[in-house]
Amino acid sequence: MEIQPLIFEKEIIELEKKINELKNLTDIGEADLHNEIENLVKKLNKAKENIYKNLTPAQKVMVARHPNRPYTLDYIKLIFTDFIELHGDRLFRDDPAIVGGVAKFESDYVVVIGHQKGRNTKENIYRNFGMAHPEGYRKALRLFKEAAKFNRAIITFVDTPGAYPGIGAEERGQAEAIAKNVMEMAGLPVPVITVISGEGGSGGALGIAIANKVLMLEHSIYSVISPEGCASILWKDASYSEKAAEYLKLTAEDIIKFKVIDEIIPEPFGGAHRNHIETATNVAEVIKKHLNELKKMTSDELINQRIDKFRNIGVFGE
């Protein structure tokens, strides 16, 4: 998979190019350049570490939106087995922007649901760029209720700019669909774990993110509005998005301080888009840890813990 470079990755891209050139020369037998390659690899790893440890909020937004980041279907393929996708909300239609179904995680069957973006223009149009319609949230709710009926844990993956704001979506009750999901998820009698894997955009994220444990990938973002939208409202100019990204406190490092999330999942140096397998392995390990803890709780304890968790967000004393 060809990695699309970000503007701050110039040094990384140049080093990767040099390494590939030397590898090609070695492969065709023109020279033995293993020592030079090894030195460049060390330099590359150091560059990735230095750059990705010092990303600005605006750069984190770019990484979170990277088109090569793993999406829900990638995580399902790498973490789960025996996945059976279930379609439709039984009211209007199937929404490809949200995928979900039954799968096996370790030794247990679970329900897994998440936003799904596309890798190219055709796929993104089909997936509506990961922006769900009301029927997407109603499909998710149908699967939540199925999980409760069969006592299966729920794992959700959030990666959306936000719920789709089009006329059709509003006509079919976008706000009501999200609000109902928030209410119904609060009372689910089974363990619920959410992973913010890319963009956690506003109500579009919350519609599948009322969980006992909310986890966040290191370079993902979680915010009430996009930096561009915030800049357009506050400064009447979307070009102030970099400033807005800083003020919104949307990075994992910021949000864990506010106790909105429970844990940050580390990404490989260079971001999740550079190594899907290592990223998925990290995600699986953290999910397993929290799921094992939640499985020890009764249904009432799960519900009360989830409600208390969200009620306490933003509470402070003087």
Buried (B, 14 or more C-beta within 10 A) or exposed (E): EEBEEBEBBEBBEEBBEBBEEBBEBBEEEEEEBEEBBEEBEEBBBEBBEEBBEEBEBBBBBBBBBBEBBBBBBBBBEBBBEEBEEBEEBEEEBBBBBBBBBBBBBEEEBBBBBBBBBBEEEEBBEEBBBBBBBBBBBBBBBBBBEBBBEEEBBBBBBBBBBBBBEEEEBBEBBBEEBBBBBBEBBBEBBBBBBBBBBBBBBBBBBBBBBBBBBBBBBBBBBBBBBBBBBBBBEEEEEBEBBBBBBBEBBBBBEBBBEEEBBBBBBBBBBBBBBBBBEBBBEBBBEBBBEBBEEBEEBEBEEBBEBBEEBBEEEEEEEE
